């Protein structure tokens, strides 16, 4: 290698920036999700649940679990959660889900 090649390699190393890793799940987040799923599966009563948490940047986040659909929703404020709950009473009921491959 000559001098210029060495300088180029050093510049590449110095200017190297790893690609950002967005929304990569951590072990802790997977364990939380598994635990929440287990508790949900074993609970006798299907209640809507709301809790506060923080995202990776420390921003407050409201989460809501809907036992009817099995979905979890994220909200930015308590007011958004209240609105979603109030509107959910006006939605038509969801038919039972079929987990068999060929349901009629």
N, C-alpha and C positions, 0 to 999 in steps of 0.2 A: 504494500500500500504506500502511496505517496502522501505527501503532506496535505494536499487539498482533499484527498479522500478521507483522511483522518479528521480534518476539520469538519467536513460534511457529516460524518458519522457522529461527531461530538455535538454538532448543532441539532441533529435529529434527536439524540438522546436528551439534550437540554430542553428542546421545544416539545418533547413528547407530552401529550395530554391524554390520559385515559378517557375512554368514552363514558359519559355519564350513565349511571345505573339507576334508572327511574323505575319506581314501583316494583322493585325486586323484593319479594316476600322474605322476611327473616324467619328464623327458626321460632322465635317468640310469637310472631304473628300466626304462624301455622298452628302452633300449640293452642293459642287462644281460640282459633277458628275450630279446631277439632274439639276442644273442651266445650265450646258453646254448642256445637252440633250434638255432642253426646248428651249434654244437659237437656237440650230441646227434645231429643229423641226419647229420653227417659221420663220427661215430665208428663204428668197425666193431663194437666189443663193447658190448653193452648192459649196463652195470653200474649198480647202485643207487648213488646219490651222496648224501652227507650233508655239509652245511656249516653254519657259524655265521654269523649276520649280526645286524644290529640293526634294530629298527623305528624309526619316526620319533621316538619318545620316548626312544630310547637303550636300550631293553630288549633283552636278549639273546634271540635267536630261533634255533631250529634248523630247518633246512629239509632235506627228503628228497625226492629225485627217484626215482620208480619207473618204470624204462624199459618195464616190461610194460604198464602202463596209460597211460604218458605224463603222469602227474599229479605235481604237486609238493605236498607237505604241509608244514604249519607245526606245530612243537612248541615247548613252553615249556621242556623240559629234555632232557638227554641220556638220561635214564632213559626218557622217553616214546618217544624214537626207538628205543632198544633193544627196548622192548616191542613197538612196531609191527613191527620187523624180525623178531623172534621169531614173532609171530603171523602174519606174511606167509608163513612156511614152511608153515603149516597151512591156508592158503586154497587152494581149488581153482584150477587154472590158468585164465587168461582166454583165451577163444577169440580167434582172430585177428579183428581188426576189419575190417569191410568198408566201403570208402569209395565203392563204386559206389552209385548211387541205389536200385537194386532188386536187393538180394542175396537169395539163397535159402539 
